[in-house]
Amino acid sequence: MTTTYSSRVPAAAPAPAGVAAARATDLSKVYGQGETKVVALDAVSVEFQQAQFTAIMGPSGSGKSTLMHCMAGLDSVTGGSALIGDTELTKLKDKKLTQLRRDRIGFIFQAYNLLPTLNALENITLPLDIAGRKADKAWLDRVIETVGLSGRLKHRPSQLSGGQQQRVAVARALASRPEIIFGDEPTGNLDSRSGAEVLGFLRNSVRELGQTIVMVTHDPVAASYADRVVFLADGRIVDDLFGPTAESVLERMKSLDARVRTS
């Protein structure tokens, strides 16, 4: 079911050409063989610029989550290349890939993935604690202020609303100041108001903190918070929209759905 949010967001201006935080070249992902072969990604080439909020959209089965997982080093690729900065993921061994995901990439998922025995602050700093790294207090304070959690840091997840728990997850992803954050339907479990709040925080983290975010979503209104929307169909990029509005995204999605039905 599509979640809708009540807030209206002004369209963002197209971002100027900049440095790519992540990029794929002829990226392919194939599952199975023979009659069971499924081409999830078909020679996809795309760049995600630094300090930009990008949404990835497409019909069910279009490959949008697969693209995110491959570019985030969460899934292997069949062919082509995926880079974070200048680091080629396909050339890294498991230990180096784990380190890269820990140190240079942030993740926000539909499930909040918070530890119930830790309070909000402890959940936020957990990845840093595991890595043996000390949090940059000034940066951490700024992140916490940006996501509006200053008064809830000592509360455990069970004492927080769904929207507050997802804000903790957002702050956790931001805390280590990663080069890029990937979000897979990060507001899918939230009500309209909470979803709008979290999306606003994500947008603010890009505009005020210089963060780079790539988000998979099915919702045109969620996508309208982004600076850019990349559309996939049948494992290929078929459209690219800057300065999206909910209406313009919906029109593109309707066009893609019609194309899929007639293909």
Residue, then its C-alpha position, 0 to 999 in steps of 0.5 A: m500500500t502506498t503511504t502518502y504524506s501531507s506536507r508539500v515540498p518545494a521542488a529542488a533545483p537541479a544539482p550542478a555537476g559535481v564529484a560522484a560519491a558512488r557510481a556504477t558502470d555496466l553493472s549487471k546482476v543475474y540470478g539463476q541459470g537457464e530457464t530460471k535465469v532472471v536478469a535483475l540489473d542489465a548493464v546499468s551505468v549511473e552516478f550519485q553526486q556528493a551532497q545530493f539526495t537521490a530517490i530510486m523508483g520503478p515498478s515491482g521487480s524493476g531492480k531498484s533494491t538490487l541496484m542499491h544493494c550492489m552499490a552498497g556492497l551488500d550483494s555481489v555483482t555478475g558483471g560491470s563495476a560499482l565504486i564508492g568514491d574511487t574504491e572498486l567494490t568488486k575487487l575487495k575481499d570480504k574483510k576489506l568490504t566489511q570495513l568499507r561498509r562500516d567506515r564509509i557507508g551508512f544504512i537506513f532500512q524499513a525495519y529500524n534495527l535498534l537494540p532494545t536494551l540500549n537507549a537512543l544515544e547508545n544505539i546511535t553510537l553503536p557502530l562507532d563503538i563496535a569499530g573502536r572509534k570515538a565519536d566527533k562530539a561536535w558532529l554528533d551534537r549537530v546530527i542529534e539536533t538536526v533529527g530532533l532527538s535532544g530530549r529523547l537520548k536516554h529513552r530505549p526503543s520501547q519508549l519511542s514512537g515509530g517515527q522517533q525510532q526511525r530518527v534514531a536509525v537516521a542519526r545512527a547512519l549519520a553519526s560516523r559521517p559516511e561518504i554516502i547513506f543508502g536507504d531502502e524504503p526508510t519510511g515504509n513502516l511509518d504513518s504519514r506524519s512520522g514519514a514526513e518528519v523523517l524525510g524532512f530530516l533526510r533532506n536537511s542532512v543533505r542541505e545542512l550537513g552536506q550528506t549524500i543519500v540514495m533512497v529506494t522508494h515506491d512513493p511519489v511524495a517521498a521521492s519529491y523530497a529528493d533532488r533527483v529521481v532515477f527510474l528503473a524498469d526491467g533492470r535498466i535505467v529508463d528515466d532521470l528527473f531533477g527537481p521532482t514534485a509528487e505530481s511529476v513523479l507520479e506521471r513518470m511512474k504511470s508511464l512506466d507502469a503502462r510500458v511494463r504492461t504492454s511490453 
